Amino acid sequence: MQCGLSPIVGFRFSLHPMTNDFISVIKGALQETDTSNVWMHTDDVSTVIRGKQVHVFNVAKALTLHAAKTGEHVALSGTFSAGCPGDTSGDAYLDKGDNVANTDTTKQYVSSQFALYPMNNPNYMDVIYREVERAKELGVFNESMHYASGIHGDIHDVFAFYEETFTHARSEEHKHLVMTVSMSINSPSHGGL
Amino acid sequence: MQCGLSPIVGFRFSLHPMTNDFISVIKGALQETDTSNVWMHTDDVSTVIRGKQVHVFNVAKALTLHAAKTGEHVALSGTFSAGCPGDTSGDAYLDKGDNVANTDTTKQYVSSQFALYPMNNPNYMDVIYREVERAKELGVFNESMHYASGIHGDIHDVFAFYEETFTHARSEEHKHLVMTVSMSINSPSHGGL
């Protein structure tokens, strides 16, 4: 098996609106988001998007933001992946340019948690500690916890951190990287900023 | 750093009822589940339980089953972890016996997806392929997909598979194992068994 032959980034996620109208929240977010720069497929448990990193993160953020703007309590959980040796070259739109399709800058507080899994890298704990430091430097670190780190702030700052850390936590030598993200928005449990 | 000094297994998860009554569904599931065999902590994004593997899986299943029995569309997403070198020895109930506290055998169809991340193991892809074969042998395999594998069936069979695969995908030599699980129940999107 050969590792990391393509620059495909993928994100498998579920958007969970905690409301009886969950279907209309999800469909509305999909309608308001320009997903033309990514390949997308939905099944009965989750949705996967694939393409250039810049577009995968842009679409993930836009879908989340549009769902959040309904005012409903919504949660996003998902896994970003790149460089998996079992991956195929198909189902990705790598011929797209680098201009993002979604540019809504509406502010939205999000509280989230993430974990990095750099695969087949003996120094993976160093990568994790370095990226947690990056979160602190960027002002989005919330708290330490078992199995994850808390990241919060404005949705644009939080997604910018996630995209930056996903870039820096993988390398030519260690191409297979996994990052899980769990995000909560408009929750009655948030302490806020 | 030393790896895997303790037998602590952890599960950080969120339970998402897609209903306006999400708070009562979550609180009800917590009330009906005996969580006395695990350490538990909830924050504004997720809940973490820690303890012996048998109890962590038993409590995870019971919480999910009780939420499912409301008939609402509920989703579970979470990460099982063991052997993390950054883990601490605290916050775990390892002095408990092996008798599980929750024994409700009500049948419930669940559709789910999982991914295994054996850390710092050059042969991790072999582990993953072997465990997918196990799902097929046990009759819970649903379908292949990017970044995950589909697992479905009765909740008890599905959790039995997850516990078994979590046991077999780690070893004395490779102690740090992560397994993500995303589960959907009572969904209008399910094709069913």
Interface residues (C-beta under 8 A of the other chain):
Chain A: M1 G10 R12 S14 H16 P17 M18 T19 N20 F22 I23 D43 D44 V45 S46 V48 R50 H73 A75 S77 T79 S81 C84 P85 G86 D87 T88 D91 S111 S112 Q113 A115 Y117 M119 N120 N121 P122 Y124 M125 I128 Y129 E143 M145 H146 Y147 A148 G150 V178 T180 S182 M183 S184 S187 P188 S189 H190 G191
Chain B: M1 G10 R12 S14 H16 P17 M18 T19 N20 F22 I23 D43 D44 V45 S46 V48 R50 H73 A75 S77 T79 S81 C84 P85 G86 D87 T88 D91 S111 S112 Q113 A115 Y117 M119 N120 N121 P122 Y124 M125 I128 Y129 E143 M145 H146 Y147 A148 G150 V178 T180 S182 M183 S184 S187 P188 S189 H190 G191
